[in-house]
Amino acid sequence: MAQDYYQVLGVSKTASKDDIKKAFRKLAREYHPDVSQHDDAEARFKEINEAYEVLSDDEKRARYDRFGAAGVNANGFGGAGAAGFGGFEEIFEEFFNNFGGGRSSGRRRGPRPGADRRVDVTVTFEESIFGIEKQVEFDRLESCETCSGSGAEPGTTPTRCPECKGTGEVRRVDQTFLGAMVRASTCPRCNGRGEINPSPCHTCNGNGLVRKHAVLNVTIPPGVREGLQIQIRGEGDAGERGAPNGNLYVVIDVKQHAYFKRKDNDVILDITINVAQAALGDKVTVPTVDGDVELTIPAGTQTGKVFHLRGKGIPRLRSDGTNSGRGDQLVYVQVGVPTNLTAEQRALFEQLATTFGRDVQPQQNGRGFFDRVMDFFAGEQS
């Protein structure tokens, strides 16, 4: 009977696509067969993929909400396809595995690859733009130097496991209504290696791996953003003897800047000018990540005006780690209305007010300040 896809991902039926994607990524990292320590990792990973394939597709999700599993599979047999079990034949084979003493691999499981490791690195806003080399420290499993990763005390050699006879598997015969069924599972004595160490290494207790503290220099490329993962191959946990090491994932955390913000590859800066500067125009100095620059404020500048400083933004980081130019710095202007006037300033404003009159002028249909604010949040800039 098909499981509830929402329960599989641990989300509610009203979950957004972003919530579904976040839940999928979290579970996929936990249950990926290459890195997970869960015994049911492969089965859970298939369930997670199957659920995500349906719930991430608006049309499939609508059919599933209305008709259940039958709505997304004409056979009503779960999620066949790339995200599911790959068809009825595979389900049949899994259910009737080695039926009646049928075929078995007869070969022991190979050495397990090392697990991946993660380390978080915090960089400043400027470092995220220009790049930097950081030193990271973390703990990982490394091959035991005493036994060279074999797990055997020097001068001794591993022997064939008497439990599984070197196959790495043990079989159990179950009597079912269909007859005798032989099930194969990983040998509990040798953990699938097919061999044991009568004299375990005194340093690693026969594991072949020891925990050590590692220090690495990591190059943070220009243009990285919050949450970016940098993969360093082979710097995770050591694999069992003859297996590859895991990878190290460096996750970037960018400190919040006092006044700069990031939007895609552009740097955002808000400035406030006074009414005299807005009305008469002025030349002002504004900060950029490259240093201060002079900005000309034209006469009659209104709140919401945006000035583009070309090439003062963030490097565009390609998938191969190279850059293709830089974005811009966008300077958003707000005209500040004074709240605490001196007697002289108030008198001058009262004198000025008489020349402007008191009529209110409704704006004609067009693009006002509110429209420009909405454009900003929608990703459009003028």
C-alpha positions as CSV (number, residue, x, y, z in Angstrom):
1,M,0.0,0.0,0.0
2,A,1.5,3.4,-1.0
3,Q,2.7,5.6,1.7
4,D,1.5,9.2,2.3
5,Y,4.0,11.2,0.3
6,Y,3.6,14.2,2.7
7,Q,4.4,12.0,5.6
8,V,7.4,10.6,3.8
9,L,8.9,14.1,3.5
10,G,7.6,15.2,6.9
11,V,5.6,18.2,5.5
12,S,2.0,19.3,5.7
13,K,-0.5,19.1,2.8
14,T,-0.3,22.9,2.5
15,A,3.5,23.0,2.3
16,S,5.0,25.3,-0.3
17,K,7.3,24.1,-3.0
18,D,10.2,25.7,-1.2
19,D,9.3,23.8,2.0
20,I,9.0,20.6,0.0
21,K,12.4,21.2,-1.6
22,K,14.1,21.9,1.8
23,A,12.6,18.8,3.4
24,F,13.7,16.7,0.4
25,R,17.3,18.0,0.6
26,K,17.6,17.4,4.3
27,L,16.3,13.9,4.1
28,A,18.3,13.1,0.9
29,R,21.5,14.1,2.7
30,E,20.6,11.9,5.7
31,Y,19.6,8.8,3.7
32,H,21.8,8.8,0.6
33,P,23.1,5.3,0.4
34,D,26.7,6.5,-0.2
35,V,26.9,8.3,3.1
36,S,24.1,7.2,5.3
37,Q,24.7,4.9,8.3
38,H,21.0,3.9,8.5
39,D,20.3,0.2,7.8
40,D,17.3,1.1,5.6
41,A,19.0,4.0,3.8
42,E,18.5,2.7,0.3
43,A,14.8,2.0,0.8
44,R,14.2,5.3,2.5
45,F,16.1,7.1,-0.2
46,K,13.8,5.6,-2.8
47,E,10.7,6.6,-0.9
48,I,12.0,10.2,-0.5
49,N,12.8,10.5,-4.2
50,E,9.4,9.0,-5.1
51,A,7.6,11.5,-2.9
52,Y,9.6,14.5,-4.1
53,E,9.1,13.5,-7.8
54,V,5.3,13.8,-7.3
55,L,5.0,16.7,-4.8
56,S,7.5,19.0,-6.6
57,D,5.5,18.8,-9.8
58,D,2.3,20.9,-9.7
59,E,0.3,18.7,-12.1
60,K,1.3,15.4,-10.4
61,R,0.7,16.9,-6.9
62,A,-2.8,18.0,-7.9
63,R,-3.6,14.6,-9.2
64,Y,-2.2,13.0,-6.1
65,D,-4.2,15.3,-3.8
66,R,-7.4,14.3,-5.6
67,F,-6.9,10.6,-6.4
68,G,-4.0,9.5,-4.2
69,A,-1.3,7.2,-5.6
70,A,-3.6,6.0,-8.4
71,G,-3.7,9.6,-9.7
72,V,0.1,9.6,-10.4
73,N,0.5,6.1,-11.6
74,A,-1.7,4.3,-14.0
75,N,-0.9,1.0,-12.4
76,G,-1.7,2.2,-8.9
77,F,1.6,0.6,-7.8
78,G,3.6,3.4,-6.2
79,G,6.0,5.7,-8.0
80,A,7.5,3.6,-10.8
81,G,10.2,5.4,-12.7
82,A,13.5,7.1,-12.1
83,A,12.5,8.2,-8.6
84,G,10.8,5.0,-7.6
85,F,11.7,1.3,-7.7
86,G,12.3,1.4,-11.5
87,G,9.3,-0.9,-12.4
88,F,7.4,-3.9,-11.4
89,E,10.2,-6.3,-12.2
90,E,12.5,-4.7,-9.7
91,I,9.8,-4.8,-7.0
92,F,9.2,-8.5,-7.8
93,E,12.9,-9.3,-7.6
94,E,13.2,-7.5,-4.3
95,F,10.2,-9.2,-2.7
96,F,11.2,-12.7,-4.0
97,N,14.9,-12.2,-3.5
98,N,16.7,-15.6,-3.8
99,F,13.3,-17.4,-3.7
100,G,13.7,-21.1,-3.0
101,G,17.5,-21.0,-2.8
102,G,17.9,-19.1,-6.0
103,R,20.9,-17.1,-7.1
104,S,23.0,-15.0,-4.8
105,S,25.9,-12.8,-5.5
106,G,28.2,-15.1,-3.6
107,R,30.7,-12.3,-3.3
108,R,31.5,-10.2,-0.3
109,R,30.8,-6.6,-0.1
110,G,33.7,-4.4,-1.0
111,P,35.4,-2.0,1.5
112,R,33.2,1.0,2.4
113,P,34.2,4.5,1.2
114,G,34.8,7.2,3.7
115,A,32.0,9.4,4.9
116,D,31.8,13.1,3.9
117,R,32.6,15.8,6.4
118,R,31.2,19.4,6.7
119,V,32.8,22.5,8.2
120,D,31.3,26.0,8.3
121,V,33.4,29.0,7.5
122,T,32.4,32.6,8.2
123,V,33.7,35.4,5.9
124,T,33.1,39.1,5.9
125,F,31.0,40.8,3.2
126,E,34.1,42.1,1.5
127,E,35.8,38.7,1.7
128,S,32.8,37.1,0.0
129,I,33.3,39.5,-2.9
130,F,37.0,39.4,-3.4
131,G,37.8,35.9,-2.1
132,I,40.3,34.8,0.6
133,E,42.2,31.8,1.9
134,K,40.9,30.5,5.2
135,Q,42.3,27.9,7.6
136,V,39.7,25.3,8.7
137,E,40.0,22.8,11.5
138,F,37.8,19.7,12.0
139,D,38.0,16.1,13.1
140,R,37.9,13.1,10.7
141,L,38.8,9.4,10.5
142,E,42.2,8.7,9.0
143,S,43.9,5.4,8.1
144,C,45.6,3.9,11.1
145,E,49.4,4.3,10.6
146,T,50.2,1.3,12.8
147,C,48.4,-1.3,10.7
148,S,48.2,0.7,7.4
149,G,44.4,0.5,7.6
150,S,44.2,-3.3,7.7
151,G,42.9,-3.5,11.3
152,A,45.3,-6.3,12.0
153,E,48.2,-6.2,14.5
154,P,51.5,-5.8,12.6
155,G,52.9,-9.2,11.8
156,T,49.5,-10.9,11.6
157,T,47.1,-11.2,8.7
158,P,43.3,-11.3,8.5
159,T,41.6,-14.7,8.1
160,R,38.5,-15.8,6.3
161,C,35.3,-15.2,8.3
162,P,34.1,-18.5,9.6
163,E,30.5,-17.2,9.9
164,C,30.0,-16.4,6.2
165,K,32.9,-18.4,4.7
166,G,34.4,-15.2,3.2
167,T,31.2,-14.2,1.2
168,G,30.3,-11.3,3.5
169,E,26.7,-12.6,3.5
170,V,24.7,-14.9,5.7
171,R,21.5,-16.7,4.5
172,R,18.3,-17.5,6.4
173,V,15.6,-19.8,5.1
174,D,12.0,-18.8,5.9
175,Q,9.0,-20.9,5.3
176,T,6.2,-18.9,3.7
177,F,2.9,-19.8,2.1
178,L,4.8,-19.7,-1.2
179,G,7.4,-22.2,-0.1
180,A,10.9,-21.8,1.2
181,M,12.5,-18.3,0.8
182,V,16.1,-17.7,1.3
183,R,17.1,-14.2,2.5
184,A,20.6,-12.9,2.3
185,S,21.9,-10.2,4.7
186,T,25.3,-8.7,5.7
187,C,27.4,-10.9,7.9
188,P,27.2,-9.5,11.5
189,R,30.6,-10.9,12.5
190,C,32.7,-9.4,9.7
191,N,30.3,-6.6,8.6
192,G,30.4,-7.9,5.1
193,R,34.2,-7.8,4.7
194,G,34.5,-11.6,4.4
195,E,37.5,-11.6,6.8
196,I,38.2,-11.0,10.5
197,N,41.3,-10.0,12.4
198,P,42.2,-12.7,15.1
199,S,44.8,-10.2,16.5
200,P,43.2,-6.7,16.2
201,C,45.6,-3.7,15.9
202,H,46.2,-2.2,19.4
203,T,46.1,1.3,18.1
204,C,42.7,1.3,16.2
205,N,41.1,-1.8,18.0
206,G,40.9,-3.5,14.6
207,N,38.9,-0.7,12.9
208,G,41.7,0.3,10.6
209,L,40.7,4.0,11.2
210,V,41.5,6.5,14.0
211,R,40.0,9.9,14.7
212,K,42.4,12.8,14.2
213,H,42.3,16.6,14.1
214,A,42.8,18.0,10.6
215,V,43.9,21.6,9.6
216,L,43.5,22.7,6.0
217,N,43.9,25.9,4.0
218,V,40.8,26.4,1.9
219,T,40.6,28.9,-1.0
220,I,37.3,30.8,-0.9
221,P,36.7,32.1,-4.5
222,P,35.4,35.6,-5.3
223,G,31.7,36.0,-5.5
224,V,30.6,33.3,-3.0
225,R,27.2,33.7,-1.3
226,E,25.6,32.6,1.9
227,G,25.1,28.8,2.1
228,L,27.4,28.0,-0.8
229,Q,29.1,24.6,-0.5
230,I,32.7,24.2,-1.7
231,Q,33.6,20.5,-2.3
232,I,37.1,19.4,-1.6
233,R,37.5,15.8,-2.8
234,G,39.2,13.2,-0.7
235,E,39.4,15.3,2.4
236,G,36.6,13.7,4.4
237,D,36.9,10.4,6.4
238,A,39.3,7.8,5.1
239,G,37.7,4.8,3.5
240,E,38.3,1.2,4.5
241,R,41.4,-0.2,3.1
242,G,41.2,0.0,-0.7
243,A,38.2,2.3,-0.7
244,P,38.2,6.1,-1.6
245,N,38.0,8.8,1.0
246,G,34.9,10.9,1.5
247,N,34.8,14.6,0.6
248,L,34.9,17.7,2.7
249,Y,32.1,20.3,2.2
250,V,33.0,23.8,3.3
251,V,29.7,25.8,3.9
252,I,30.0,29.6,3.6
253,D,28.4,31.9,6.2
254,V,28.6,35.6,5.2
255,K,28.6,38.2,8.0
256,Q,26.0,41.0,7.7
257,H,27.5,44.3,6.6
258,A,26.7,47.5,8.4
259,Y,25.2,49.2,5.3
260,F,25.9,47.1,2.2
261,K,23.4,44.4,1.1
262,R,23.5,41.9,-1.7
263,K,20.9,41.2,-4.4
264,D,22.1,38.6,-6.9
265,N,25.4,40.1,-8.2
266,D,24.6,43.7,-7.2
267,V,25.6,45.5,-4.1
268,I,22.8,47.6,-2.6
269,L,23.4,50.9,-0.7
270,D,20.7,53.2,0.8
271,I,21.7,56.8,1.3
272,T,19.8,59.8,2.7
273,I,20.2,63.3,1.3
274,N,18.6,66.5,2.6
275,V,15.9,68.5,0.9
276,A,18.4,71.2,-0.3
277,Q,20.6,68.6,-1.9
278,A,17.6,67.0,-3.6
279,A,16.3,70.3,-4.9
280,L,19.5,72.0,-5.9
281,G,21.7,69.0,-6.7
282,D,25.1,68.2,-5.1
283,K,28.2,66.1,-5.3
284,V,28.4,63.6,-2.5
285,T,30.9,60.8,-1.5
286,V,29.5,57.3,-1.2
287,P,31.3,54.1,-0.1
288,T,31.8,51.1,-2.3
289,V,33.5,47.8,-1.7
290,D,36.4,49.3,-3.8
291,G,36.6,52.5,-1.8
292,D,34.8,55.9,-1.7
293,V,33.6,57.4,-5.0
294,E,32.0,60.7,-5.9
295,L,28.4,60.6,-6.9
296,T,26.6,63.5,-8.7
297,I,23.1,64.2,-7.4
298,P,21.1,66.1,-10.1
299,A,18.8,68.9,-9.1
300,G,15.3,67.7,-8.5
301,T,16.2,64.2,-7.3
302,Q,13.3,62.4,-5.7
303,T,13.0,59.7,-3.1
304,G,13.4,56.3,-4.7
305,K,15.9,57.4,-7.4
306,V,18.5,54.7,-8.2
307,F,22.0,55.4,-9.3
308,H,24.1,52.6,-11.0
309,L,27.8,52.4,-10.3
310,R,28.9,50.0,-13.0
311,G,31.3,47.2,-12.2
312,K,31.2,48.0,-8.4
313,G,29.3,44.9,-7.6
314,I,30.0,41.2,-7.0
315,P,31.9,38.9,-9.4
316,R,29.6,36.5,-11.3
317,L,30.8,33.1,-10.3
318,R,30.5,30.4,-12.9
319,S,29.9,26.7,-12.1
320,D,33.6,26.0,-12.9
321,G,34.7,28.5,-10.3
322,T,35.8,31.2,-12.7
323,N,34.3,34.7,-12.9
324,S,32.6,36.6,-15.8
325,G,32.8,40.2,-14.8
326,R,31.1,42.0,-11.9
327,G,27.7,43.3,-11.1
328,D,26.9,46.9,-10.2
329,Q,26.4,48.9,-7.0
330,L,22.9,50.3,-6.8
331,V,22.5,53.4,-4.7
332,Y,19.0,54.1,-3.6
333,V,18.2,57.6,-2.6
334,Q,15.8,58.8,0.1
335,V,15.2,62.5,0.7
336,G,15.2,63.2,4.4
337,V,12.6,65.6,5.8
338,P,14.1,67.5,8.8
339,T,12.2,67.0,12.1
340,N,14.1,69.3,14.5
341,L,14.5,72.8,12.9
342,T,16.2,75.7,14.4
343,A,14.3,79.0,14.5
344,E,16.3,80.3,11.5
345,Q,15.7,77.1,9.5
346,R,12.0,77.2,10.3
347,A,11.7,80.9,9.2
348,L,13.5,80.1,5.9
349,F,11.1,77.1,5.3
350,E,8.1,79.3,6.0
351,Q,9.3,81.9,3.6
352,L,10.0,79.2,1.0
353,A,6.5,77.7,1.6
354,T,4.8,80.9,0.6
355,T,6.4,80.6,-2.9
356,F,5.1,77.0,-3.4
357,G,1.5,77.4,-2.5
358,R,-0.6,74.9,-0.6
359,D,-2.3,73.0,-3.3
360,V,-1.9,69.2,-3.4
361,Q,-1.1,67.7,-6.8
362,P,-2.3,64.2,-7.3
363,Q,0.1,62.1,-9.4
364,Q,-0.9,61.1,-12.9
365,N,-1.2,57.5,-13.7
366,G,2.4,56.2,-14.0
367,R,5.2,54.8,-12.0
368,G,5.5,56.2,-8.6
369,F,7.7,55.5,-5.6
370,F,5.6,52.5,-4.5
371,D,5.9,51.0,-7.9
372,R,9.7,51.2,-7.8
373,V,9.8,49.6,-4.4
374,M,7.7,46.7,-5.7
375,D,9.9,46.4,-8.7
376,F,12.9,46.0,-6.4
377,F,11.4,43.1,-4.5
378,A,10.3,41.5,-7.8
379,G,13.8,41.6,-9.1
380,E,13.3,44.5,-11.6
381,Q,15.5,47.6,-11.5
382,S,15.2,50.9,-13.3
